[in-house]
Amino acid sequence: MYPPLPKSYKGLYPFKLGTTSYIYPSGYTQNVKMLAPYVDEIELLLFESAPDSLPSNHEIKKLLSLSKEFDLTYNVHLPTDISLSDPDPSIRHAAMETLKKVIDLTTLLCPSTYTLHLSYDEKGFDSERIKKWRERLYRSVGRFIATGVNPEMISIETLTYPMEWVEVILSDFNFSVCIDLGHLMVYGFDMETVFNRYCHRTSIIHLHGVENHKDHLSLDRLSKEKLMIVMEILKRFNGVVSLEVFSYPHLKDSLTFLEKLWHKYLDNDP
């Protein structure tokens, strides 16, 4: 038996509060059953594209039933073991096919967004290398959208590089943005600057603790200075905030800490 969360956080914030589908060491359905009474939304982690790693059609129907039973919504994190920018065209084509397959599989769940990594895996950061990487991405993304995918439903996640590197892709194809605040902290980007620049496109925020350059920890690991910046951002946001942690202790501590911090922040808000 897995321990349940101590209380429900549904409807507690002006944004939708969610967490991941891997809090308990079990499958998608069991995690959703345990978490659905306590949060507004669940981030389905479809990190691996192998067929045996993805939920079956039967499981998708179970997830749909649970969403109706518990007034729950989903967002989907698309596979991270693919590449839309690989120099090999066949690998890029396979990546597009995989993304379309996962979107078709989960469309019954009406996700709030599909989060996509446009990873930078090049061996260097010279301008010519970045330019060619971006050109390959642009072509792949164009072909992907041509399959009928709604670009506004795809949120491009902040990763290891400045989002300005893919800004032309965001604007030309009208993608949404996933601001991962933990990633911004780990890689030294200014959270307020990034949020101010992309808030009009942002559909989801990934939130987790960071300490000694390690992320996806409980929120209570954040410094007071970073917490105040996070709270200023959350105050201005009404989309989905996913506590992107991967264990019961980290989630429980994050939920408790966020609630205390939120009330303290509001009490001190002029």
N, C-alpha and C positions, 0 to 999 in steps of 0.2 A: 504494500500500500504506500502511495506517495502522500506526503503531507500537503494539505490544502493551504492556500493563502489565508491569512488571518481575517481579512475583510474585503469587501467589494470596493473597487475604485471606479465603477461605472458612472459616467456622468459627473465626475467630481471636478473636472477642469473645463475651461473654455475650448480646449483642444481635445481630440480623441486620444486616449491613452492606450497604448498597446505594448505587447512584448513579443518575443519570438516563439516559434513552435518547437523549440528545443530547450525547455526548462527542466523537464524530467527526462531521464534516460529511456525514452520510449518513442513510439511512432507519432505521426501527425495527429491521428484521431484521439489517442490517449492524452496527448498534451492539450489539445483543444478542449476535451471533456473536462480536464482539470482546471483550465485557465478561463474558460468562457464565462463563468459566473462572476469573474472578478475584474475583467478589463473590457474596454470598448472594441478593441481590434487585435488581431493576431497576425504577425508577420510570418508567413509561410516560407521557411527557408528551403528553397530548392537549389541549393548550392551546387549539387552534383547532377550532371546531365545523363548519367547512365540510366537506362530504362528501369532497372531494379531499384534505383534510388528515388525515383519519382513516385508520387501517390498514384494508385490505380484509379480507373474510372469509378469503381465501386467505392473507394475511399473518398473521392471527390464528392460523391453523392451523400456520404455520411457527414462530411464537413459542411455541406450545404444544409443538411437537416439540423446540425448543431447550431449553425448561424441563425437559423430561424427560431430555434428553441430558446436561444439565449440572447437574442437581439445583438448579434455579434457581426462585425465585418472583418474582412481580410485584406491584407496587401501581400504581394508576392515578390520575394527576392529571387530574381532570375539566376540561372547557373553562372558560376564564376570560373568554371574550368573550360571555358571556351574563349575564343579570341576573334574579334571583328577587325583586328588590325594586323594579324599575322602576315608576313611577306608571302606566304603560300596561299594562293587564291582558293584552293580546295579546302583549306582549314577555315578560311573566312566564310565560304559557302556553307560548310557544315555548321558553323556557329549560327548563321542566319536560320538554317533549317531547325536547329535545336531550339532557338528562341521562339520561333513560330509554333513549334510543337508544344512547348510548355504553356504558351499563351492560350492556344486552342484547348489544351487539357484543363486549364483552370478558369476559362471564361465563364463557366456556369456559376462560379462563386462571386462574380461581379466585383473583383478586387478594386480597392480605392486607387491603387497604383501598382505598376510593375517596376521594381527597382533594378537598374542595369549598371554594371561596371563597364566602363570603357578604360580598361587597364593599360598602363604604360609599362611595357616589358622590354624596352630597348636597352642596349648596353652603352648608354651614354646620353648626354643631354645637349649636344650641339644643335644649333638651329636647323641645319639641314636634315638631321635625323628626326627631329620633332616634326618638321614640315612633312616629310614622307609618311610618318606615322599618322598624322592628321589626315593626309590625303587618302590613305587606305581606309581609315575610319569613315571618312565622309562618303566614299563610294559604297562601302558596306552598309552604312546606315541608310543611304538612299534606296538601295535595293531592298533592304529590310522593310522600310516604310511602304515601298511599292507593293508589298504583299497584302496590304490592306490594314496594317496595324495603325491604330490611332496614336500619333506621337505624343499627344497630351497625356496619355495614360502611361507613358514611359518616363520614369524619373531617373535622370542620370546622377549617379552618386559622386560626391566629393571624395577623392582618393588621395594619392601621393603627390599629385602635381597641381599647379594652380588651375582653377576652373576656366580661366581665360584661354587656356590652350584649346578648349573645346567650345568656346563661346559661339563661334560661327556655326557650329553644328547645332547647338541649342537653339539659336535664333532662326537659322534657315529651315529647320525641321519642326520648330515649335515644341520641343521637348519640355517636360517638367524637370524639376531638380529635387534630388534627395540630399539634404545637407546633413552629413554625418559629423556632428560636433566633436565626437571623440577623435575622428581622423584629423580634423582641423587642428586639434590640440597636439596630437602626436607629431604631426608634420610641420608644426610651427606656423600655421596660418591664423590670421586674425579673425575670430569668430564673428564679431560685429560687422567687419568690413564685408565678409562673404555673405552674411545674412542680408545686409542692406542692399547688396548688389543683386541678389537673386531671390529675395523674398517673394516677389511677384510671380515667380515661377515655381516656388517650393510647395510641394504637396505633402512631403513627409520629412520629419527630422529623426535621425537616429541619435539616441542619447545614451551615453554610458560613461562610467568612470574611467579616469586615466591616472596612472601613477608610475613614475620612472619609465616613461615611454611605453608602458604596457596599457592596452585599452581593453574594452569590454568587461570592465570591472564594475563593482557597485558604485553608485553615485557618491557615497560618502567618502570615496577616495579623492575626490576633487578638492583642490585648494579653494579657500574662501573667495579669492579673487576671481577664479574661473567660474565658480558657482554664481556669483553675482552677474556675470556676463550672460551665463546660461539663462538665469531668471529673467533678465531684461529681454532676451530673445523670445522666451516662452510667453511672456506677457503680451507680445505683439503677434502671436501665431495662433491660428485656429484650425490648422490642418490635423495631421496625424503625428503623434510623437511616440515612437517605438523605443522602449527600453531594450536596447539590443545587447542583452546579456544571455548567457547560456547555462545557467544553473539556478536552482531554487534559492540558495542562500543569497546570491547576487541580486536576484529579482526581489525577494522579500525585503532585503535591506534597502534596495533602491526605492521601492514603493513607499516604505515607511519614511525614509529620509526625504523624498520629494514632497510628501504630504506635509511634513513638519516645516520644511523650508518654504513651501508655497504659502502656508498660513502665516508664517513669520514675515514673509516678504509682503504679503497683502496688508498685514497689520501695520507695517512701516511705510507703506506706499502713500505718499502725499496725495 
